[in-house]
């Protein structure tokens, strides 16, 4: 795997750390897409990439979790605002009908 990291670094100009991350993401993607037996062979050829892939997957999961928290918070706020608006509208309409009845 060191040879692959060196080639990526040389050809792209990225740091070795970034190259390892790229290999990890690629390995994770292949593990999801390839038949299990072939994915195992690729993982064996890239010994050590599994830990890198797991780290990349953990980072992606963390970002997705944060995005979900933000979306949930926004949805809750929108729902609360809609409920407040409904309450105000209901009170206003009730006030009109009540004052017309008098």
GROMACS elastic network, one bead per residue, 0.5 to 0.9 nm:
[ bonds ]
;  ai    aj funct       b0    kb
    1     4     6  0.51270   500
    1     5     6  0.63039   500
    1     6     6  0.86258   500
    1    23     6  0.89598   500
    1    45     6  0.75435   500
    1    46     6  0.51994   500
    1    47     6  0.64020   500
    1    48     6  0.73277   500
    1    49     6  0.75719   500
    2     5     6  0.50473   500
    2     6     6  0.61053   500
    2     7     6  0.86296   500
    2    46     6  0.89563   500
    3     6     6  0.50641   500
    3     7     6  0.62265   500
    3     8     6  0.86904   500
    4     7     6  0.51031   500
    4     8     6  0.61944   500
    4     9     6  0.85433   500
    4    19     6  0.86776   500
    4    20     6  0.89743   500
    4    23     6  0.83887   500
    4    46     6  0.86285   500
    5     8     6  0.51816   500
    5     9     6  0.60864   500
    5    10     6  0.85166   500
    5    16     6  0.63950   500
    5    17     6  0.87558   500
    5    19     6  0.56866   500
    5    20     6  0.62261   500
    5    23     6  0.77124   500
    6     9     6  0.51032   500
    6    10     6  0.60255   500
    6    11     6  0.85424   500
    6    16     6  0.72521   500
    6    19     6  0.82054   500
    7    10     6  0.50602   500
    7    11     6  0.59656   500
    7    12     6  0.83037   500
    8    11     6  0.52644   500
    8    12     6  0.57717   500
    8    13     6  0.75965   500
    8    14     6  0.74965   500
    8    15     6  0.89377   500
    8    16     6  0.81440   500
    8    19     6  0.60327   500
    8    20     6  0.88938   500
    8    22     6  0.88947   500
    8    23     6  0.89837   500
    9    12     6  0.54930   500
    9    13     6  0.51276   500
    9    14     6  0.51775   500
    9    15     6  0.60151   500
    9    16     6  0.59283   500
    9    18     6  0.83948   500
    9    19     6  0.61633   500
   10    13     6  0.55977   500
   10    14     6  0.77783   500
   11    14     6  0.83570   500
   12    15     6  0.88554   500
   12    19     6  0.87965   500
   14    17     6  0.81282   500
   14    18     6  0.61017   500
   14    19     6  0.64038   500
   15    18     6  0.51850   500
   15    19     6  0.61972   500
   15    20     6  0.86732   500
   16    20     6  0.61488   500
   16    21     6  0.86031   500
   17    20     6  0.51578   500
   17    21     6  0.63397   500
   17    22     6  0.87419   500
   18    22     6  0.62044   500
   18    23     6  0.86936   500
   19    23     6  0.62472   500
   19    24     6  0.85702   500
   20    23     6  0.50898   500
   20    24     6  0.61137   500
   20    25     6  0.86783   500
   20    49     6  0.77198   500
   20    52     6  0.67971   500
   20    53     6  0.89165   500
   21    25     6  0.61998   500
   21    26     6  0.85553   500
   21    49     6  0.89075   500
   21    52     6  0.63220   500
   21    53     6  0.73808   500
   21    55     6  0.82903   500
   21    56     6  0.65956   500
   22    25     6  0.52273   500
   22    26     6  0.61493   500
   22    27     6  0.85094   500
   22    52     6  0.88897   500
   22    53     6  0.87511   500
   22    56     6  0.86934   500
   23    26     6  0.50785   500
   23    27     6  0.59646   500
   23    28     6  0.85313   500
   23    46     6  0.86560   500
   23    49     6  0.68180   500
   23    52     6  0.76089   500
   23    53     6  0.74900   500
   24    27     6  0.50418   500
   24    28     6  0.61194   500
   24    29     6  0.85455   500
   24    49     6  0.54937   500
   24    50     6  0.68010   500
   24    51     6  0.76608   500
   24    54     6  0.74183   500
   24    55     6  0.78025   500
   24    56     6  0.63863   500
   24    57     6  0.85425   500
   25    28     6  0.51444   500
   25    29     6  0.61597   500
   25    30     6  0.86424   500
   25    52     6  0.77774   500
   25    53     6  0.54495   500
   25    54     6  0.85349   500
   25    55     6  0.89347   500
   25    56     6  0.60072   500
   25    57     6  0.73936   500
   26    29     6  0.50538   500
   26    30     6  0.61520   500
   26    31     6  0.85831   500
   26    53     6  0.77465   500
   27    30     6  0.50929   500
   27    31     6  0.61091   500
   27    32     6  0.87260   500
   27    39     6  0.84709   500
   27    42     6  0.78146   500
   27    43     6  0.71183   500
   27    46     6  0.81999   500
   27    49     6  0.68873   500
   27    50     6  0.72945   500
   27    52     6  0.86443   500
   27    53     6  0.61749   500
   28    31     6  0.50826   500
   28    32     6  0.64564   500
   28    33     6  0.88220   500
   28    49     6  0.88147   500
   28    50     6  0.76812   500
   28    52     6  0.88826   500
   28    53     6  0.52796   500
   28    54     6  0.75040   500
   28    56     6  0.82623   500
   28    57     6  0.74934   500
   29    32     6  0.52842   500
   29    33     6  0.63146   500
   29    34     6  0.85636   500
   29    53     6  0.87499   500
   30    33     6  0.50148   500
   30    34     6  0.55647   500
   30    35     6  0.89874   500
   30    39     6  0.65243   500
   30    42     6  0.82382   500
   31    34     6  0.57380   500
   31    35     6  0.78479   500
   31    36     6  0.72612   500
   31    38     6  0.85316   500
   31    39     6  0.50882   500
   31    40     6  0.77835   500
   31    42     6  0.83607   500
   31    43     6  0.80464   500
   32    35     6  0.82264   500
   32    36     6  0.85417   500
   32    39     6  0.81608   500
   33    36     6  0.87732   500
   33    39     6  0.82307   500
   34    37     6  0.81345   500
   34    38     6  0.62429   500
   34    39     6  0.55341   500
   35    38     6  0.54626   500
   35    39     6  0.60764   500
   35    40     6  0.86701   500
   36    39     6  0.50026   500
   36    40     6  0.61213   500
   36    41     6  0.87132   500
   37    40     6  0.51968   500
   37    41     6  0.64878   500
   37    42     6  0.88814   500
   38    41     6  0.50715   500
   38    42     6  0.63065   500
   38    43     6  0.86130   500
   39    42     6  0.50893   500
   39    43     6  0.61070   500
   39    44     6  0.85553   500
   40    43     6  0.50145   500
   40    44     6  0.61067   500
   40    45     6  0.86097   500
   41    44     6  0.50455   500
   41    45     6  0.62089   500
   41    46     6  0.86403   500
   42    45     6  0.50409   500
   42    46     6  0.62190   500
   42    47     6  0.86568   500
   43    46     6  0.50349   500
   43    47     6  0.60979   500
   43    48     6  0.81134   500
   43    49     6  0.69373   500
   43    50     6  0.67841   500
   44    47     6  0.51117   500
   44    48     6  0.83779   500
   44    49     6  0.88058   500
   46    49     6  0.55076   500
   46    50     6  0.79394   500
   47    50     6  0.71970   500
   48    51     6  0.60404   500
   48    52     6  0.70668   500
   49    53     6  0.59433   500
   49    54     6  0.84821   500
   50    54     6  0.60872   500
   50    55     6  0.85223   500
   51    54     6  0.50568   500
   51    55     6  0.61616   500
   51    56     6  0.86350   500
   52    55     6  0.50640   500
   52    56     6  0.62409   500
   52    57     6  0.85933   500
   53    56     6  0.50577   500
   53    57     6  0.60691   500
   53    58     6  0.85039   500
   54    58     6  0.60213   500
   54    59     6  0.85710   500
   55    58     6  0.50429   500
   55    59     6  0.62687   500
   55    60     6  0.86975   500
   56    59     6  0.51188   500
   56    60     6  0.62670   500
   56    61     6  0.86264   500
   57    60     6  0.50469   500
   57    61     6  0.60836   500
   57    62     6  0.85479   500
   58    61     6  0.50405   500
   58    62     6  0.61286   500
   58    63     6  0.86862   500
   59    62     6  0.50850   500
   59    63     6  0.63219   500
   59    64     6  0.86691   500
   60    63     6  0.51610   500
   60    64     6  0.61698   500
   60    65     6  0.85458   500
   61    64     6  0.50390   500
   61    65     6  0.60066   500
   61    66     6  0.85659   500
   62    65     6  0.50500   500
   62    66     6  0.62016   500
   62    67     6  0.86279   500
   63    66     6  0.51334   500
   63    67     6  0.62079   500
   63    68     6  0.86228   500
   64    67     6  0.50695   500
   64    68     6  0.61457   500
   64    69     6  0.86539   500
   65    68     6  0.50574   500
   65    69     6  0.62411   500
   65    70     6  0.87276   500
   66    69     6  0.50802   500
   66    70     6  0.63048   500
   66    71     6  0.86506   500
   67    70     6  0.51294   500
   67    71     6  0.61488   500
   67    72     6  0.85504   500
   68    71     6  0.50330   500
   68    72     6  0.60033   500
   68    73     6  0.84851   500
   69    72     6  0.51131   500
   69    73     6  0.61198   500
   69    74     6  0.85816   500
   70    73     6  0.51241   500
   70    74     6  0.61543   500
   70    75     6  0.85963   500
   71    74     6  0.50573   500
   71    75     6  0.60813   500
   71    76     6  0.85365   500
   72    75     6  0.50683   500
   72    76     6  0.60903   500
   72    77     6  0.85608   500
   73    76     6  0.50964   500
   73    77     6  0.61482   500
   73    78     6  0.85771   500
   74    77     6  0.50942   500
   74    78     6  0.60925   500
   74    79     6  0.84956   500
   75    78     6  0.50566   500
   75    79     6  0.60225   500
   75    80     6  0.85279   500
   76    79     6  0.50395   500
   76    80     6  0.61136   500
   76    81     6  0.85833   500
   77    80     6  0.50724   500
   77    81     6  0.61431   500
   77    82     6  0.85526   500
   78    81     6  0.50706   500
   78    82     6  0.60798   500
   78    83     6  0.85347   500
   79    82     6  0.50465   500
   79    83     6  0.61290   500
   79    84     6  0.86001   500
   80    83     6  0.50148   500
   80    84     6  0.61555   500
   80    85     6  0.85684   500
   81    85     6  0.60619   500
   81    86     6  0.84967   500
   82    85     6  0.50195   500
   82    86     6  0.60823   500
   82    87     6  0.85521   500
   83    86     6  0.50570   500
   83    87     6  0.61417   500
   83    88     6  0.86674   500
   84    87     6  0.50560   500
   84    88     6  0.62127   500
   84    89     6  0.85514   500
   85    88     6  0.51635   500
   85    89     6  0.60468   500
   85    90     6  0.84353   500
   86    89     6  0.50708   500
   86    90     6  0.59386   500
   86    91     6  0.84836   500
   87    90     6  0.51050   500
   87    91     6  0.61281   500
   87    92     6  0.85956   500
   88    91     6  0.50837   500
   88    92     6  0.61178   500
   88    93     6  0.85900   500
   89    92     6  0.50739   500
   89    93     6  0.60801   500
   89    94     6  0.83864   500
   90    93     6  0.51816   500
   90    94     6  0.59337   500
   90    95     6  0.83875   500
   91    94     6  0.50431   500
   91    95     6  0.59680   500
   91    96     6  0.86754   500
   92    96     6  0.63159   500
   92    97     6  0.87727   500
   93    96     6  0.51321   500
   93    97     6  0.63044   500
   93    98     6  0.84827   500
   94    97     6  0.52317   500
   94    98     6  0.59142   500
   94    99     6  0.84814   500
   95    98     6  0.50869   500
   95    99     6  0.60400   500
   95   100     6  0.85501   500
   96    99     6  0.52967   500
   96   100     6  0.62096   500
   96   101     6  0.87162   500
   97   100     6  0.51451   500
   97   101     6  0.62824   500
   98   101     6  0.52193   500
   98   102     6  0.67846   500
   99   102     6  0.54644   500
